[in-house]
Amino acid sequence: MKREPVIDIAHLVTRFGDTVLHEDISLTIERGEVFAIAGASGCGKSTLLREMVMLMPPYAGRIRVLGHDIAHLSTAKAARLRRRWAMMFQGGALFSGLTVAENVALPLREHTDLTREDIDELAHIKIALAGLPADSANKYPRELSGGLKKRAALARAIALDPELLFLDEPSAGLDPLAASGLDELILSLKESLKLTIIIVTHDLDMLWRVTDRVAILGDKRVVGLGTMPALAESPHPLVREYFHGPRGRAVGVLHGNQG
């Protein structure tokens, strides 16, 4: 199968005043893969994700998403392109005054001409795809556990059948059991909906369980890029520190890498 790039980042620079966060970052994400961005806190993982989805512009460099240079789009073309992806923010960003079903239905009401009955039916289908109990549809976010809130946010993210799904720290705040269930859900959604999934995470279990490739950020650059087993053998000191510290060693052994 011919590999198709869906995101291509070339020589990206991110600056805030005199502070340089990213310097000459280049990477390519291919259709159908689960691609993660990892690295130590403060290395700019979430900022890079926000640049990919046009929430902020880079200082320099080029980002192409689904064949479009996102720095040179008209407002109308940018709006059409945004409808081809979805993003789940770290906190879920559910509307507290709406039920789960109403949260999931909201993008369908805003961006389609479907009837109310069709929207309600689709919302319940997405809720089921996200592995939520049927009775959760009429509950408010405050009535859900942390794990179920994440699933509700994912159900809303897939409401419009996106091609790309961006997840910012999806397992943050979850207990190990809920995090494991979320890993399984991500893999299930990838297969059933043929998604390309881009994840920002520091969760080593998630990196081992769900990713095809991972980019490790450090020293303002990509210091490692590849599969988890390959990265675990990298000689780069920052990558080795990431994988061979006490936490990294324990998780690697658990997933069959003896370090």
C-alpha positions in Angstrom: 0.0 0.0 0.0 1.3 3.4 -1.0 2.0 5.6 2.0 0.1 8.9 1.9 1.2 11.8 4.0 -1.7 13.6 5.7 0.4 16.1 7.7 3.8 17.4 6.6 5.7 19.8 8.9 8.9 21.3 7.5 11.5 23.5 9.4 8.9 24.8 11.9 9.9 27.4 14.4 7.8 28.6 17.3 8.7 31.7 19.2 7.2 33.7 22.0 9.0 37.0 22.1 12.7 36.1 22.6 11.9 32.6 23.8 12.3 29.9 21.2 10.1 26.8 21.9 10.6 24.9 18.6 13.6 25.2 16.3 13.6 23.5 12.9 11.0 20.8 13.5 10.3 18.5 10.6 8.1 15.4 10.5 5.5 13.6 8.4 2.4 11.8 9.6 0.9 9.1 7.3 -2.7 8.2 6.7 -4.1 5.5 8.9 -1.5 5.6 11.6 -1.6 6.4 15.3 1.2 9.0 15.7 2.2 10.4 19.1 4.1 13.4 20.2 6.0 12.9 23.4 8.7 14.4 25.5 9.4 16.1 28.8 7.0 18.7 30.3 7.5 22.1 28.7 9.0 20.8 25.4 6.0 22.2 23.4 4.0 19.1 22.6 0.5 20.7 23.0 1.7 23.9 21.2 2.8 21.8 18.2 -0.7 20.2 18.2 -2.4 23.6 18.3 -0.3 24.8 15.4 -1.4 21.7 13.3 -5.1 22.5 13.9 -4.7 26.2 13.1 -5.3 27.4 16.7 -2.1 29.4 16.5 0.4 30.1 13.7 4.1 29.1 13.9 6.8 31.8 13.7 8.3 30.2 10.6 8.2 27.0 8.6 5.5 25.2 6.8 2.6 22.9 7.9 0.6 21.0 5.2 -2.5 19.2 6.3 -4.4 17.0 3.9 -2.5 18.6 1.0 -3.1 22.2 2.0 -0.5 24.7 3.2 -2.5 26.0 6.2 -0.7 29.4 6.2 -2.2 30.3 2.8 -5.9 29.5 3.1 -8.8 31.8 2.7 -11.3 31.9 5.6 -13.7 29.8 3.7 -11.1 27.1 2.7 -9.8 27.0 6.2 -13.3 26.4 7.6 -13.9 23.6 5.1 -10.5 22.0 6.0 -11.3 22.2 9.8 -14.4 20.1 9.2 -12.2 17.2 8.1 -10.6 16.8 11.5 -11.7 16.9 15.2 -9.8 17.6 18.4 -10.4 16.4 21.9 -8.9 18.8 24.4 -7.3 17.6 27.7 -10.3 18.5 29.8 -12.8 17.2 27.3 -14.4 20.7 26.9 -17.9 19.3 27.3 -20.7 21.9 27.8 -21.8 21.4 31.4 -25.4 22.6 30.7 -26.0 20.0 28.0 -26.5 16.3 28.3 -24.1 13.9 26.7 -26.5 13.4 23.8 -26.9 17.1 23.3 -23.1 17.6 23.5 -22.6 15.0 20.8 -25.4 16.4 18.6 -24.1 19.9 18.7 -21.6 19.7 15.8 -24.3 17.9 13.8 -26.8 20.7 14.4 -24.2 23.4 13.5 -22.6 21.8 10.4 -25.3 19.7 8.8 -28.9 20.1 7.4 -30.0 16.8 8.9 -33.4 16.5 10.6 -33.7 16.5 14.3 -34.6 12.8 14.3 -31.6 11.9 12.2 -29.3 14.0 14.4 -30.6 12.3 17.5 -30.1 8.9 16.0 -26.6 9.7 14.9 -25.7 11.1 18.3 -26.8 7.8 19.9 -24.8 5.8 17.4 -21.6 7.8 18.2 -22.3 7.4 21.9 -22.4 3.7 21.4 -19.2 3.7 19.3 -17.5 5.5 22.2 -18.4 2.6 24.5 -20.7 4.6 26.7 -23.6 2.9 28.5 -26.9 3.7 26.8 -28.2 5.5 29.9 -25.4 8.0 29.8 -26.9 9.8 26.8 -29.3 11.8 29.1 -26.8 12.5 31.8 -24.9 15.7 32.3 -21.0 15.7 32.3 -21.0 16.3 36.1 -22.8 13.0 36.5 -20.1 11.0 34.7 -16.8 9.5 36.0 -13.5 10.8 34.5 -13.3 7.9 32.1 -16.8 8.3 30.9 -16.3 12.0 30.4 -13.4 11.2 28.1 -15.5 8.8 26.1 -18.3 11.4 25.8 -15.7 13.9 24.5 -14.5 11.3 22.0 -18.1 10.7 20.9 -18.6 14.4 20.2 -15.2 14.5 18.4 -16.3 11.7 15.9 -19.8 13.2 15.4 -18.9 14.5 11.9 -16.9 11.5 10.8 -13.5 13.3 10.7 -10.5 12.0 8.7 -8.0 13.1 11.4 -8.5 12.9 15.2 -6.3 15.0 17.5 -6.1 14.0 21.1 -4.4 16.2 23.7 -3.3 14.2 26.8 -6.4 11.9 26.5 -5.5 9.8 29.6 -4.7 12.7 31.9 -6.4 12.3 35.3 -7.6 8.7 34.6 -6.9 5.7 36.9 -5.1 2.8 35.3 -8.2 0.8 34.5 -10.0 3.7 32.8 -6.8 4.6 30.9 -6.5 1.0 29.6 -10.1 1.1 28.4 -9.4 4.4 26.6 -6.4 2.8 24.9 -8.6 0.0 23.6 -11.2 2.5 22.5 -8.6 4.5 20.5 -7.5 1.4 18.6 -11.1 0.3 18.0 -12.1 3.8 16.6 -9.0 3.7 14.4 -10.0 0.5 12.8 -13.8 1.0 12.6 -13.7 4.6 11.3 -10.4 4.4 9.4 -9.0 7.3 11.3 -5.6 8.9 11.4 -5.0 9.7 15.1 -2.5 12.2 16.4 -1.9 12.1 20.2 0.0 14.3 22.6 0.8 12.3 25.7 3.3 11.6 28.4 1.6 8.3 29.2 4.2 5.6 28.4 1.6 2.8 28.7 -0.4 4.5 26.0 2.7 5.0 23.8 3.5 1.3 24.0 -0.1 0.1 23.5 -1.6 2.2 20.7 1.0 4.0 18.6 2.5 3.1 15.3 5.2 5.8 15.5 6.2 8.4 18.1 8.1 11.7 17.8 10.1 12.6 20.9 10.7 16.4 21.3 13.7 17.8 23.2 16.2 20.6 22.9 13.6 22.4 20.7 13.8 19.7 18.0 12.7 16.2 17.2 15.3 14.1 18.9 13.7 10.7 18.1 11.2 9.4 15.6 10.1 5.8 15.0 8.4 2.9 16.6 8.5 2.4 20.4 10.9 -0.6 20.2 13.2 1.3 18.0 13.1 4.4 20.1 13.8 2.4 23.2 17.2 1.4 21.6 18.0 5.0 20.6 21.5 6.2 21.6 20.3 9.9 21.9 20.7 10.9 25.5 17.4 12.6 25.8 15.6 9.7 24.3 17.5 7.3 26.5 16.6 9.3 29.6 12.9 9.2 28.6 12.9 5.4 28.1 15.4 4.3 30.7 14.5 6.3 33.8 12.8 4.3 36.5 9.3 4.8 35.1 10.4 4.1 31.5 12.2 0.9 32.4 9.3 -0.5 34.3 6.8 0.2 31.6 9.2 -1.1 28.9 9.6 -4.4 30.7 5.9 -4.6 31.1 5.5 -4.3 27.3 8.2 -6.8 26.5 11.2 -4.5 26.0 14.0 -5.4 28.4 15.9 -2.1 27.9 
